[in-house]
Amino acid sequence: MNIPPFAAIITAAGASERFNKGRDEKVKKEYLSIDGHTILYRATEPFLEIPSLRAVVVTCPKGSEDETAVALEDLASVNGLPFLIVEGGETRTESVKKALDTLKNLPFGFEYIAIHDGARPFVTPEMIIRTLATATVSGA
């Protein structure tokens, strides 16, 4: 089965409140490192391994575009895809809406949009492909 063209939205605009509960020093979970790469890098990179990916939008907290770009390491320049970092909203729903609005303005289309939490570093290309295959079969 061919995987149809799709875009990825990686949400990373949250404040990591649960992660920081009880900590004196607040940290953004997505910016922490696991085995030499940030959590945000690990949550995003598997999408780039799928040939039908057409664009990536990463949401970030207000004023954190540069820090988010650093946490993504070199991913934005890996394969020439549109790779956009946008300010998220107050809620995940608002952040996804802003990312969707950004995708609407691109001059090309895609059949599906995969939305993934940037604080979840253990997604694999196989998981993404299975999800897109299921979406293709079910039409959703």
JODAFEN-V298764 format. One record per pair of residues at least 12 apart in sequence whose C-alpha atoms are under 10 Angstrom apart, sorted by the first residue. I is the first residue (numbers start at 1). GAP is how many residues later the second one is. If there is no record, write none. Layout:
i=I gap=GAP
i=I gap=GAP
This chain:
i=1 gap=132
i=1 gap=135
i=2 gap=49
i=2 gap=50
i=2 gap=127
i=2 gap=130
i=2 gap=131
i=2 gap=134
i=3 gap=47
i=3 gap=48
i=3 gap=49
i=3 gap=50
i=3 gap=108
i=3 gap=109
i=3 gap=126
i=3 gap=127
i=3 gap=129
i=3 gap=130
i=3 gap=132
i=3 gap=133
i=4 gap=47
i=4 gap=48
i=4 gap=49
i=4 gap=50
i=4 gap=106
i=4 gap=107
i=4 gap=108
i=4 gap=128
i=4 gap=129
i=4 gap=131
i=4 gap=132
i=5 gap=45
i=5 gap=46
i=5 gap=47
i=5 gap=48
i=5 gap=49
i=5 gap=50
i=5 gap=104
i=5 gap=105
i=5 gap=106
i=5 gap=107
i=5 gap=108
i=5 gap=127
i=6 gap=41
i=6 gap=44
i=6 gap=45
i=6 gap=46
i=6 gap=47
i=6 gap=48
i=6 gap=49
i=6 gap=50
i=6 gap=103
i=6 gap=104
i=6 gap=105
i=6 gap=106
i=6 gap=107
i=6 gap=108
i=6 gap=126
i=7 gap=40
i=7 gap=45
i=7 gap=46
i=7 gap=47
i=7 gap=48
i=7 gap=49
i=7 gap=50
i=7 gap=75
i=7 gap=93
i=7 gap=96
i=7 gap=102
i=7 gap=103
i=7 gap=104
i=7 gap=105
i=7 gap=106
i=7 gap=107
i=7 gap=108
i=8 gap=36
i=8 gap=39
i=8 gap=40
i=8 gap=45
i=8 gap=46
i=8 gap=47
i=8 gap=48
i=8 gap=49
i=8 gap=50
i=8 gap=75
i=8 gap=91
i=8 gap=92
i=8 gap=95
i=8 gap=104
i=8 gap=105
i=8 gap=106
i=8 gap=107
i=8 gap=108
i=9 gap=35
i=9 gap=38
i=9 gap=46
i=9 gap=47
i=9 gap=48
i=9 gap=49
i=9 gap=50
i=9 gap=75
i=9 gap=76
i=9 gap=86
i=9 gap=87
i=9 gap=90
i=9 gap=91
i=9 gap=94
i=9 gap=104
i=9 gap=105
i=9 gap=106
i=9 gap=107
i=9 gap=108
i=9 gap=109
i=10 gap=30
i=10 gap=33
i=10 gap=34
i=10 gap=37
i=10 gap=46
i=10 gap=47
i=10 gap=48
i=10 gap=49
i=10 gap=50
i=10 gap=75
i=10 gap=85
i=10 gap=86
i=10 gap=89
i=10 gap=104
i=10 gap=105
i=10 gap=106
i=10 gap=107
i=10 gap=108
i=10 gap=109
i=10 gap=110
i=11 gap=19
i=11 gap=29
i=11 gap=32
i=11 gap=33
i=11 gap=46
i=11 gap=47
i=11 gap=48
i=11 gap=49
i=11 gap=50
i=11 gap=75
i=11 gap=77
i=11 gap=81
i=11 gap=82
i=11 gap=84
i=11 gap=85
i=11 gap=88
i=11 gap=104
i=11 gap=105
i=11 gap=106
i=11 gap=107
i=11 gap=108
i=11 gap=109
i=12 gap=16
i=12 gap=17
i=12 gap=18
i=12 gap=19
i=12 gap=28
i=12 gap=46
i=12 gap=47
i=12 gap=48
i=12 gap=49
i=12 gap=56
i=12 gap=73
i=12 gap=74
i=12 gap=75
i=12 gap=76
i=12 gap=80
i=12 gap=83
i=12 gap=104
i=12 gap=105
i=12 gap=106
i=12 gap=107
i=12 gap=108
i=13 gap=15
i=13 gap=17
i=13 gap=45
i=13 gap=46
i=13 gap=47
i=13 gap=48
i=13 gap=49
i=13 gap=51
i=13 gap=55
i=13 gap=73
i=13 gap=74
i=13 gap=75
i=13 gap=76
i=13 gap=77
i=13 gap=78
i=13 gap=79
i=13 gap=81
i=13 gap=82
i=13 gap=83
i=13 gap=104
i=13 gap=105
i=14 gap=14
i=14 gap=15
i=14 gap=16
i=14 gap=45
i=14 gap=46
i=14 gap=47
i=14 gap=48
i=14 gap=74
i=14 gap=75
i=14 gap=76
i=14 gap=77
i=14 gap=78
i=14 gap=81
i=14 gap=103
i=14 gap=104
i=14 gap=105
i=15 gap=12
i=15 gap=13
i=15 gap=14
i=15 gap=15
i=15 gap=45
i=15 gap=46
i=15 gap=75
i=16 gap=12
i=16 gap=13
i=16 gap=14
i=16 gap=103
i=17 gap=12
i=28 gap=91
i=29 gap=89
i=29 gap=90
i=29 gap=91
i=30 gap=12
i=30 gap=13
i=30 gap=38
i=30 gap=41
i=30 gap=42
i=30 gap=87
i=30 gap=88
i=30 gap=89
i=30 gap=90
i=30 gap=91
i=31 gap=36
i=31 gap=37
i=31 gap=39
i=31 gap=40
i=31 gap=41
i=31 gap=87
i=31 gap=88
i=32 gap=39
i=32 gap=87
i=33 gap=38
i=34 gap=87
i=37 gap=34
i=37 gap=35
i=37 gap=36
i=37 gap=84
i=38 gap=32
i=38 gap=33
i=38 gap=34
i=38 gap=35
i=38 gap=81
i=38 gap=83
i=39 gap=32
i=39 gap=33
i=39 gap=79
i=39 gap=80
i=39 gap=81
i=39 gap=82
i=39 gap=83
i=40 gap=18
i=40 gap=28
i=40 gap=29
i=40 gap=31
i=40 gap=32
i=40 gap=33
i=40 gap=77
i=40 gap=78
i=40 gap=79
i=40 gap=80
i=40 gap=81
i=41 gap=27
i=41 gap=28
i=41 gap=29
i=41 gap=30
i=41 gap=31
i=41 gap=32
i=41 gap=33
i=41 gap=34
i=41 gap=77
i=41 gap=78
i=41 gap=80
i=42 gap=29
i=42 gap=30
i=42 gap=76
i=42 gap=77
i=42 gap=78
i=42 gap=79
i=42 gap=80
i=42 gap=81
i=42 gap=82
i=43 gap=29
i=43 gap=73
i=43 gap=74
i=43 gap=75
i=43 gap=76
i=43 gap=77
i=43 gap=78
i=43 gap=79
i=43 gap=80
i=43 gap=81
i=44 gap=12
i=44 gap=13
i=44 gap=14
i=44 gap=28
i=44 gap=31
i=44 gap=72
i=44 gap=73
i=44 gap=74
i=44 gap=75
i=44 gap=76
i=44 gap=77
i=44 gap=78
i=44 gap=79
i=44 gap=80
i=45 gap=27
i=45 gap=29
i=45 gap=30
i=45 gap=31
i=45 gap=33
i=45 gap=76
i=45 gap=78
i=45 gap=79
i=45 gap=80
i=46 gap=75
i=46 gap=76
i=46 gap=77
i=46 gap=78
i=46 gap=79
i=46 gap=80
i=46 gap=81
i=46 gap=82
i=47 gap=67
i=47 gap=69
i=47 gap=76
i=47 gap=77
i=47 gap=78
i=47 gap=79
i=47 gap=80
i=47 gap=81
i=47 gap=82
i=48 gap=27
i=48 gap=28
i=48 gap=30
i=48 gap=31
i=48 gap=33
i=48 gap=77
i=49 gap=30
i=49 gap=75
i=49 gap=76
i=49 gap=77
i=49 gap=79
i=50 gap=75
i=50 gap=76
i=50 gap=78
i=50 gap=79
i=52 gap=58
i=53 gap=28
i=53 gap=29
i=53 gap=57
i=53 gap=59
i=53 gap=60
i=53 gap=61
i=54 gap=26
i=54 gap=27
i=54 gap=28
i=54 gap=29
i=54 gap=54
i=54 gap=55
i=54 gap=56
i=54 gap=59
i=55 gap=25
i=55 gap=26
i=55 gap=27
i=55 gap=28
i=55 gap=29
i=55 gap=48
i=55 gap=51
i=55 gap=53
i=55 gap=54
i=55 gap=55
i=55 gap=58
i=56 gap=20
i=56 gap=25
i=56 gap=26
i=56 gap=27
i=56 gap=28
i=56 gap=29
i=56 gap=43
i=56 gap=47
i=56 gap=57
i=56 gap=58
i=56 gap=59
i=57 gap=25
i=57 gap=26
i=57 gap=27
i=57 gap=28
i=57 gap=29
i=57 gap=39
i=57 gap=41
i=57 gap=42
i=57 gap=43
i=57 gap=45
i=57 gap=46
i=57 gap=58
i=58 gap=14
i=58 gap=25
i=58 gap=26
i=58 gap=27
i=58 gap=28
i=58 gap=29
i=58 gap=30
i=58 gap=37
i=58 gap=38
i=58 gap=41
i=58 gap=57
i=58 gap=58
i=58 gap=59
i=58 gap=60
i=59 gap=25
i=59 gap=26
i=59 gap=27
i=59 gap=28
i=59 gap=29
i=59 gap=30
i=59 gap=33
i=59 gap=36
i=59 gap=37
i=59 gap=39
i=59 gap=40
i=59 gap=58
i=59 gap=59
i=60 gap=25
i=60 gap=26
i=60 gap=27
i=60 gap=28
i=60 gap=29
i=60 gap=35
i=60 gap=58
i=61 gap=25
i=61 gap=26
i=61 gap=27
i=61 gap=28
i=61 gap=29
i=61 gap=34
i=62 gap=24
i=62 gap=25
i=62 gap=26
i=62 gap=27
i=62 gap=28
i=63 gap=23
i=63 gap=24
i=64 gap=21
i=64 gap=22
i=64 gap=23
i=64 gap=24
i=65 gap=19
i=65 gap=20
i=65 gap=21
i=65 gap=22
i=66 gap=19
i=68 gap=17
i=68 gap=18
i=69 gap=15
i=69 gap=16
i=82 gap=21
i=82 gap=24
i=84 gap=15
i=84 gap=18
i=84 gap=19
i=85 gap=14
i=85 gap=17
i=86 gap=12
i=86 gap=13
i=86 gap=16
i=87 gap=12
i=92 gap=25
i=96 gap=19
i=96 gap=20
i=99 gap=16
i=100 gap=13
i=111 gap=24
i=111 gap=25
i=111 gap=28
i=112 gap=20
i=112 gap=23
i=112 gap=24
i=112 gap=27
i=112 gap=28
i=113 gap=19
i=114 gap=14
i=114 gap=17
i=114 gap=18
i=114 gap=21
i=116 gap=12
